[in-house]
Amino acid sequence: MDARGGELEALDDAGTSYRLTIPPGALPGPTLITVTPLARVDGLPFHAGLEVGARLEPHGLSFLQPATLVITPARPLNPGVQIPWRVEGERQHLDILAAPVPPTPAQVTFVIRHFSDYGSSSATVTERSAESGRPALEAQEQLGRDLAGASGPQEIRGLYQAYGEQILGPLKAAAPQNCMLAALYLQESHSLLIQAELWGVQDEARSILHDVLGTGLAEDVGRRCLKEQFELCLMGGGDVAGLIQWAVRWEQARQGVGLDPRPLALLGGSVLQTALRDYVQRCARYEVELTSTLNYEGSLPAAQGAISLGPTTLKRQISVYSRLPVVAEVSPEATVTLPAATGPLSYTKYEEAGTGSMETVMAAASCEGSALTTRPGTMRAQLNLVFKVGKQPLTSRLQGLSEELQKLVRRLPVMDPLGGAREVDLEHSTVTVHPGEPTEITKTVCHTTGGLFSKEEESDTWRIEWQQRMGPGADQPEGWTLEPLRPAPGVLARLTQHSDGTQNPVAGIKEALWDLRIDLKHTPKR
């Protein structure tokens, strides 16, 4: 999915439906998302075990606006004994959720800030009491439990004030020296406003946070950390999601915005808008480079008819090349697209030597063919790049922090892009290439008893070979899965193809050599 959002539904063997809804603007860029129904979860502290549950991946993926997971069980549930829970992926810790939307016999609904495992189980009174009394791993989830049990406005105000002073305050104080902590501050302050709106106490929360924390982070912190995200983008093959997410989070905190149907629109008047646009266009730059050779030689058999053709020998060598730059386009609301790129597919080599004879009722002739010239084609390339979360353990992100801050960070969800640079998901990224109409032009000179005559003929030998190998119906489809290439610096992926005569565009040619290489390169402006 991308910034347009969408729905994804999965069914388990029993017929239970798991429908994930991601609103428009919740994702800053294309991301591969999976919903996998769970058959079992080891270690659940409930005798009845798993009732319903799903794994949402990639673990840690966060949203600019919350997503919704609605579980519709194949058989009705007993809502009176249901306990909704989440297992946080990296730390494998179970948190009991104080859900703003209580379970019903027909549905269990989760409002999701980040991906983990989500589910519900039947619990006895004893199990419910034991788990509800155990402190939540995530500080904000504990706040949700406390809010659910609050007796009135005064207690609610005290809970938010304590959260601001104990959690958000230390993060904001450390933010100017550490961009990860700055990102955590923005993430948690925004999530807190969303939680407050879901619980119907947004006015109290916004007032208290303003009294305790003031406005969002300073402009110089926003610019410095945006530049740090640019460096991560350079390492991540052009993934601009971190850039956009940082800028939106910064603006959400500055404006005190929680739930918003159009979060990207906040960037329209942001002081970070110009820098963000510059960084995106400098980082999301690519080249598609195609190099191909086709060499074959052999003989065509004699043919009888109104014009009798004797055996023809033919030797042809063709090389083509194209390099297309692809530069991201950015809308005022930071919607990023990679437009289709077009450019010449040129011949770097075309040689031909052929001899043959022909005979009519009037005369006989011996003929020689040679390469005359070529006409380039127009190549078109379209990139569809998907990125995945890089793997960086939590401990590596805590190095250099004080013991107090480390304890604090361990109570906050580990969300993307806090894990560092993402990387291109080559398994699900594609590039589609159309080579246009490159044309070879041959001159044939024939010697007869009456003199010489010549003719020019156009052919598309290379394109026919491409079509047989790469076009619709060929073994390799037009849009192919990219393969990783480790040794070549700057090359994200490479497609290569080699053949020594198994396919030939001209019947009778016994030896044909075909080589094709297509490189996808990341070419940022640092």
N, C-alpha and C positions, 0 to 999 in steps of 0.2 A: 504494500500500500504506500501511498505518498500523501502529499498535503491535502489532497481531495478527500481523504478518509474513505470509509466504506464499511461493509459488513463481511464477516466470515463465520460460517457455521460448520460445526462438526457433529456427527452422530456416533454414539457408541453402539456396541452390539445389541444392547437392550432397547435402543431407540431413544435414549435420552439426548436432547438437543443442547448444544453449547453454542450460543450466538454472541459473538464479539462485535460490538459496534464502536468504531473509532470516528469521532466527529471531524468535520473539515477543520483544517488548521492545527490539529493535534500533533501531527508529525511534520517535522521540518523538511523531510526528504524521503525518497524511496527506501523502503525497508521490507525485508522478507519477514513475514509473520506467520506463525503456525499455532494452531489450537489442537492439542492432543488430549482426548479423553483418557482419564487415568483408570486403570483396572484395579489398582491397589496402591496404597501408600504405606510403607513400612514405618513403624514407630508411632502411629497415631495413638494418643492416650485414651481411646474410646473402645470399649469392649465390642461394640457393633461394627467398628472399623469404618471403612469408606462408604458413604452413601452415594454422593456424586462428586465429581472433581475433574479439573482439567489443568494441563500444563500449558502456560502461555510463554512462547519464546519469540525472540531471544530474552533470556533472563536479564532483568535490570532495565529493559527499555522503558523510558519515561515519556510522558506526554505533556504538551503545552496546555492541553485541556484533558480532563479525565475521560477514559474510555469506560464502556459498560459491558459486563459479561452477564448474560441472562441464561441460567440453566433451567430448562424445562424437563423435568424427570418423566420417564416413561410411565411410572406409577406415582400416584400422589404421595407426598411426604407428610409427615406429622410435624407441623411447624412448632408445636409446643416443646419438642425435644431436640430441635435442630440447633447445631452450633456451627455457624460459618467460620472458616479459618483460612489462613494463608501460610504457605511454607516459603520463606525467603530463600531463593536459590543458592547463593554462594555460601550462606552460613547454615543452611538446612535447619532453620529455627521456625517452630510453629507459633503463630500468633493467632489468638482468638479475636475475631473482628466484631466490634460494636457497629453493626450495620445500620446506616440511616434508612435502608429499605429492608424491613423485616421479612424473613422467609414466609411464603405461603404454601399451601399444599401443591400448587401448580408451578411455582417458580422460586428460584433463589437468585437474587440480583446482587452483583458486586459492582461498586464504583471503584475504578482502578486508576491509580496514579502511576503504577509501574508493574511490569510483568514479573510474576512468580507462579507458584502452583496455588490454585484457588479451589476450595471445595467445601462440603458440608457433611456433617456426621450426626447421627443420633447419639445423644448422651444421657446418661442417668443423672439424677439430681446430685449424686455424690461427685460424678465426673465433671459436671457443669460447675459445681462449687469450687472444685480443686483447680480447674483450668482458669476460671474467671478470677481466682485469687492470685494466680501467678502473674508477676509483672510482665508486661509486654516487652518484647525486644525493642521495637521501634517506639521512640518517644511519642510520636504523634498518634500512634495507635493507642498508647496508654492514655493520652489526653482524650481520645474519643471515648474510651471506657469511662473515664472520670466524668466527662460531660454527660454521658448517658445516666449517671447516677447523681448528678448535681441537683441540689434542692431548690435553687433559685438564682436570679440574676447576680446576686452578690457573690455566690460561690463560683458561678461561671466566670465572672470578671477576675476573681482571684486565680482561677486555673490558667486563664490566658496570660495574666500578668506574670505568673510564675514561669510559664513556658517561654515567654519573651525574655525574661531575665536569665533563666538557666540554660536555655538552648540557643535561641537566636542571638542573644546579646554577645556571648563569647565568639560565635561565628562571625558576626559583623565586625567585632573588634579585630579579629585576625585576618579578615578579608583583604586589607590592603597589602599584606605580605604574602598571601597564598591564594592563588586563583581557584584551587580546588575547594578551599573553604569558602571563598566568595560564591562559587557555584552552589555549594551546599546551602549557604544562607539564602540565596535567591530561590532555590528549589523548595526549601522548607517554609519560607515565608509565604510563597505563593500557594503551596499545598495547604498551609494553615488557613488561608483565606477561603480556599475551596471547601475545606472541611467545615469551616464556620457557616458558609452558605448552605451546605447540605444539612447542617443541624439547625439552620434558621437563626443563627446568632451573629451574622456577619457584621452588623453595625457595631456591636460591642467589641468584637475582635479587632476590627479596623481601628476603632478609637483607642483601644488599649495598646495595640502595636505601635501606633503613631506616638502615643505618650511615652512608651518605653524605648522605642528604637528610632524615632524620627522618620525621615524619608529614606529612600533606598540608598544604594551604594553611591559613592561620589563618582563624578564623571571620569576622573582620571583612572579610577579602578576599572570602570567599564571599558575604557579604551585599552588599558594595558592587558586586561584579561581577554578582550576580543582579539588582540594581537597574538596572545598565547594560543588561542583557539585556531588562529590562522596557521601557526607553526604546526599544530596537530593535523590540520587539513593537508599541509604539504606532505606530512609523513603518511597520511591515510589515503593516498591516491586520489585526492580531490574531493573528499567527502566534506560538504559544506554544512551538514546538519548541525555540527557543534557550533559553528559560527552563528547560524540563525537562532539556534536554541538559546545561546548565551544572550544575544541581543534582545530577544523577546522576553526572557526571564528578567533581565535588567530593567526593561521598560515596565513589565508587570509590577515589579517591586516599587519602582519610582512612582507609578500612578495608583498603586494600591488596588490592582485589578485581580479579582479571583476568577470566577466563571465568566467567560467571554466567548460568544459564538464566533468571533473573528480575531483570534489572538495575533495573527500576522499583521493585521491592520494597525496595530499599535506602533509598528515601525515606520508608518507613513510620516510622522513628525518627529521621530526620534533623533537625538543628537548623534547617535551612532549610525544613522542610516547611510551617510556618505562613505564612512570607513567600511561598513559591512559590504556595501555594493562593490567597493574597490577590492576587498579581500576575496569575495566570491569570484569575481571575474579573473583575478590573478591566480587563484588556486584551481578552479574547475576549468582547466584547459587541457586539451588532448590532441593527439594526432593519430589518424588511421593511415598506415603506410602499407601499400600493396606492391609486391614485387613478384613477377611471374615470368617463366621462360617456357617455351614450347619448341622443341626441336624434333623433327622427324624426317626420315628418308626411306625410300623404298621404290617400288614400281607398281604401276597400274597395268592390269592385263589388257590385251588387245580387245577391241569391240567391233562388231560388224553391223552395218546398216547402210543408209543412204550415203553416209560418210564413214568410211572405214578408218578406225584409229588403230595405229600400231602400239606396241608396248611403250609406256611412258615412264621415265625415271624422274623422280622429284626429290629435291632436298630443300627443306624450309627451316629457317631459324627465326624465332620471334621472341622479343622481350618487351614487357610493358611495365610501367611504373606509375604510381600515383601517391601523393601525400596530401591528406586533407586535414586542415586544422579544425578543431571543434571547440568553440568557446561558449561557456554558459551565458545565458541571457537571464537578467534579473528584473522582475517587475518591481514597482514601488512598494508592494507588500511582501517583497522578498520571496516570491515564488520563483524557483530556479528551474529552468528548462535547458536541455541540451538540444539545440536545433539540428536538423539534418544538415550535413555538410556536402557541398558539391564542388567538383573541380575536374581538371582534365585527367584522363587516363591516356598517357602518352606512350608511344613506341620508342624504346631506347635502342632497339635493334630489329631490323627486318631484312633478311637476306633470302634469296630464292634462286635456285638453279634447277631447271628442268629441261629435258629433251624428249622429243617424241616425233611421230610422223602421222600424216593423214593422207587419205586417198579418196578422190571423188571420180566421177565418170569423166571429168574434164582434165584433171591434173593430179599430180602427187606433190607432196610437200614435206619437208622436214622442218620442225619448229623448235625454237628455244625460248624458254620463259625466264624472266628475271624480275627481281623486285624493282618497282618504279618509285612508289612513295606510300605514305600512310595517311590516314585521317584519324586523329585522336577521338576517343569516346569521352563521355561525360560521366564520371563516377559519382555515385551518391552513397553516403554512409550515414547510418543512424545508430547512435549508442543508447543503450538502456542499461545503466549501471545501478546495481543494488549493492548496498554496503551492510556489513555485519559488525557486531560488537567485537572489538579486540579483547584478547584474554590477558588480563593483568590482575593478579591476586590483590585482595584488599590490603594485605600487609605491606605491599610495595607502595601503596598510596598513603600509608600512614607514617612512612619514614620521615624523620626530622620534626615531627609534631611533638608538642609537650604531652606528658602523660594524661593531663586533664582533657586536652583536645582529642587525643586518641580514644579515650573512653567515650567522649561525646560523639565522635564520628561513628563509633561502633553501634550507637543507638539510632543511627539514621540509615534509611534505605540506600543501598548502593545502586545508583541509577546511571544509565548511559546519558550523557557522554562523560561522566566523571571517571570512567575507566580508562580514559586516554584516547588515543587515535583509533578510529574505526578503520576497517580495511575493505577493499573491494571483495564482494562475494562472487568469485569467478564462476561458481557452480550455477548461479542464477542470473548472471549478467549476459547480455547478448549484444552483438553488433551485426547489423544487416547491411550488406554491400550490394549495390547494383552497378554493373560496369558500363552501362550505356552501350554505344554502338561503335566500338573501335573497328576500323576497316583497313585492310591491306589492299593495295592496288598493284597489279601485276601487268607487265608488258610482255606480250608474246610476239616474236618475229618469226615468220615462216618463209622458207625459200622454196620457190617453185621454178619450173622451167620457163615461166613467163616473167619472173622477177621476184620482188619481195613484197610482202604485205604484213602489216602489224595491227595489233588490236590491244586495247586495255581492258582488263577485267577486274572487278571488285570482288573481294571475298572477306569473310569474317571468321577465319580459321580459329583464332584464339578465342573469340566469343563463343563459338560453337563448342569448343572444348570445355570452357568454363560452364556453359549451360549443362553439358552432360554430367559434369562433376558436382556443380554447386547449385544448379537451378532447381525449381520445383520438380519433385519426383526423383531427384538424384539421391545418391546415398547420403550426401551431406546437404541439409536444408539451407535455405537462404539465410536464415538467422541461426547461427550455431553457438553452442556453448563455448565460452572462452576457456582455455587451459592455462594454468599458471606457468610462469617461466622464471625460474630462480636466477640463472646466471647473468641475465642481461640487465644492467642498471637502467632505470627509467622506463623499462618495458613492463607494463602491467600483465600482458598476456600475448600469446602468439598462436596463430593457427598455421600449420604447415601441412603441405600435401605433396607427395612425390609418387610418380608412376612411371614405369618403364615399358609401357606398351599394352596394358590390359584394355585401355579404351582409346579409340582413334576416331577422329572426325571424318577421315577420308578412307573409304574402303580400299583395302589392298596395301595400305601402308603398314609395314611389318614392325618397324622400330620407331616408337614415339616416346619422347622423354618430356614429362610434365612436372614442373616445380612451381609451387605457389607458397608464398609466405605473406601473412597479414599480421602486422604488429599493431597493438594498441598501446600508445605511449602516453604517460602523464607528463605534460610539459608546462609546469607552472611558471609564472613570473615571480621570482622571489624578491 
